[in-house]
Each structure stands twice: as C-alpha cells, then as structure tokens.
C-alpha cells in the first residue's frame, strides 16, 4: 500500500503526485496543511523528523526527498509505465537535469514565492506566536527562511535568484532545440521536476521570462506536459491553500 503525505499540487508535492498519476499507481492521499504548520506537529515529525513534505510510505517503509521518492517509484514498480530511460546514457542525462533543478532552480524560484506570498502569511502572525511556531521547525535553514520571509529578502538576493531562473529557462530552451524532452526523446522525471518547480511558476512570477516569442520551444514543451492526463489528474488534486496565497503554492515547509 502506497501512502503519500503531501501539500497542494505544486512544487515538491506536485513533483511526486505527477509520477504516481502517470504510472497509474493507487495511493492513499494524506494532505498536510503547511499553512497551519501541520508539518511540525509531533504526529508528522514521527513520520519525517525533518518536518518536510512530501513523504512516501510504502508498506511502512518511509521514503523522503522528492527526487529520491520518484526514483524509488521507478525501482519499486518497473511494470508501470516508465518515467526513466532504460539505457545508462539516458539515465545519466535525466539525473543531470534533476540535479540541476534541485540545486540551481528550485530554491531560487521558491525565494520569490516566499518573498511575495509566504512573507504575507509570516507577517500576519503575532510576533510571540511566530517565534513559538518557528522554534518547532527541526531544520535550522528552514527556521532562518521563515524569519527572512517575515522581514523580506534582500534586493540583491532576489536579483540573483532572478538571474538563476533566467539561466535555467535559457538552458532548457537550448536543450529543447536539440531534443523533444529535456533528457532526450523520452518524457522523464527530469521534465516533471523542471515543470513542477519552474514551468508552473515562471509565467506567474517572471512574466518577462515567459515570452513565447523568446522561448517558443519551452512554451510548446509546457503545453505538451499540461495536456498529459497524468499531469491533469495531479493538478486536479484538492487545493486547500489560503486564496490569498493560491497564486504560488511554494510549499511553506
């Protein structure tokens, strides 16, 4: 039995919801309300001591980190439609893109989301209550991120994050001029990763980077992904986000 603890269908949660839907795997959906800080409640910390979603529970075996979860699904369910190339070169290319997204894209898109939207949530919490909630966060880096969101990210950090996103968008456009999908001829976990963290949010937060005339192949790639039944099913999962924050489900861990 598969059970996925997740938030709204965006960012890291979407990244794992899509493969489950694409592969046609039955799973129990366990929604974790990040904006009510359920990820830091004792019941959830007993499942993942880092206090982060998503988390996969496969017959009692706990798997964390979205990239690891998706590779685990490929290994555990080889009979389901594959989202990873069979050949070593294809696997390497897919993993290169996953590493690129995880290390050079995700946090920089997320920074703008936290600055614009999560900061609103953080500033709306009375200072004593805010510190109490932050003190429960297991990871030092996440505690500091919440405090920074409350006060606001620096203009220099935001400018560097925009530059990082620009590099990622340009690199994807260049790759898609050579192959139909990021890792080659096959739609893979790399496409899902880039779409979940960048393809979904660039047009909302960086309209200057989403001009289809400048990045026509990326625009076409995005439309092909949005047309997939598995992606549509993942995006149709319930969205409990505060309406004021719904324009960016940046997974306020």
N, C-alpha and C positions, 0 to 999 in steps of 0.2 A: 504494500500500500504506500503510495506517494502522498505526502502532505507538504504543501508549500506555504510558509509564513511569508507574507508579502504586504506591501502597501498598495497605493494606487498603481494603475497600469502606466508607469512612467519610469525612466531611468533604470536603476538596477532591478527593480521589480518587473518592469516590462521585459527587460533583457532575459529573465528566466521564464516569464509567462509565455512568451512567444515560442520558444522551443517545445515547451510542454504541449501547446496547442498544435504547432506544426507537426509534431511527431505523433499526435493523436493519443497521448498518454492520459489516462484517467488519474486525477489527483484531487485531494481534498484541499480546498482553498481556505486558508486561515488568515483573515485580514488583521493586520496590526496597525492601529491608528497612531501614526508618528506624531501627529499634531496634538495628540493627547498624551504623548510621551509613553505609550504602552511598551515601546521597545526597551524601556529602562525599568519596567516593573519586574519584581522578583520572579514571577512565573515565566517571563520571557528570558530573563538572564539565566535561568536554569537550563534553557534550551541553547542559547548562544550568549556566553559570558561577555562578548564584545558589545552586545546590545545593538546589533545591526541586522537589517533585512536585506535581501531575502535569506531564508534558511530552508533547506530541503531536508525532510525527514523521510527516509526510505526504510520502512520496517524497523524503525528505531535507530537506524544509523543516521547521524546528523552530519550534513554537508553544508559548509558556509562558503561565502565569497562567490559572486555570481559567475565569474569565468570558470571557476572550479566546478560549480554546480552544473553548468552547461556541458562541460567535458565529461563529467560523471554520467550525465544522461546518455551521452553518446556511447560510453563504455558499457553501461548497465542495460541498455535497450538497443542492441545492434540490429534487432529485427524491425525496429521502427524506421520510418523514412530518415535517412542520414542528413545531418547538417554539418558534416565534417568530411573533407576529401578522404579517399581511401589510400592515396599514394603519399609517400613521405614528403615530397616537394609541396603538394597541396596543403598538407597538414602544417608544414613549416610556414607557408605564406599566410594561412589563416591565423596561426598563433602570433606571427609578427604583427598583423593588424590588431589582434586582441591586445597585445602588449602595448602597442601604440595608443589605442583608445584608452586603456586602463591608466597609462602613465602620462599621456600628453594631451588628452582630450577631456576625459570625464570631469576631473576636478576643476577645470577652467570654465567649462560650461556651467558646472554646478556653482562656482563662485558668483557668477552673475545672477543666477537664480536665488541664491541665498541673500545676496545684497538687495535685490529688488523686492523679493517676496517674503522669504523667511525672516528677514530683518523686521518686517512689519509685525509678524507674529511675536518675535522676541521682544520688541519694544512695547508690545501691548500687555506684557506680563509685569506685574508689580515687582520691584527690584528684589525684595526679600524672597518672594516665591520663585523668581527667576534663578537666583543663586541656589535655592534648595533643589530645583529641578536639574540644574547644571551639575551640581555636586553628585548626582546619581549616575551621570554618564561615565561608563567604565574607561573609555579611551581618552587620554589627555588631548589628543589632536581634535577630537570632536567637541570636547569642552571649550577649547580655545576658539573653535569655529563658531560655536553658538555665541560666545562673548563678542567676537569680531562682528558677527551679523547684527548684533544688538547695537553696536556703536557705529558700524558701517565700514566696509572695506576701503582701503586707500585708492585714490585715483590711479596711482602707479601700478598697484596690483591688478586693478580692473583693466587697465590698458594692456598690461602684459597678458592677461587672460584672453582678451580680445585678439591679440596677436597670435596666441597659441591656437585659437579656434580658426583664425584665418589660414594659418599654415595647414591645419587639418583638412579644411574644406578644399584648399588648393591641391593638396596631396591626393585626396580622394578623387577629385575631378581629373587629375593627371592619370591616376590608375584606371579609372573607368573609360578613358580614351583607348586603353590597351586591352582591357578585359571587361566582360559584361558585369561581373561581380568583383568585389574587392580582392578576393583571393584567387580569382581565375574564372573559369567557365561555370562554376557551381555556386549557387546561393548557400552561404555558410553562416556559422556562428559569428564570423567577423562582420558580415553585413548586419546581422541582428544587433551586435554590440554597437557599431557605429550609428545605426539608426536610432537605437534606444537612447543614446546619450547626446547625439549631435543632430541627426536627421529630423528628430521630433521638435527640437527647440530652436534651431538656428533661425528659422523664419520668424519666430515669435520674439526672440531677444536680440537677434542680429540681422535685421532686415537688409542692411547694407551688404551682408554676405550671402544673401539667399536669392539674388537676382538670377533668374533662369537664363538670362542672356549671357551672363558671365560664367555660369556653371550649369550648362544645359544637360550634361551627362549626369551630374549629381541630381538634378531635378527629375530626370527620367527614371533614375535608379530609385529615388524616393517614391515616385508614383507606382513603380512596379512592386515595391515592397508593400505599400499601402493597399494594393489590390489583392494581396495574398489572403486566402481565407483564414489561415492561422494567425496572421497579424491582426486581421479584423476581429477575430474572436478574442484575442488577448486585449485589444484596445476596448472591447465591449465589457470587460470586467468592471465591477462596480467601482465608482469613484466617489469616495466619501470626503474628499478634500473640502475645506472651507472654500466657499465660492470665490472669496477674495484672493485665494491662492491658487485657484484652479488653472490659471494660465501657465503655471510651472509646477509640476509635481516633482520637485527636486529632492525628494527623499530626505527630509529633515531628520537625520538619524540622531 
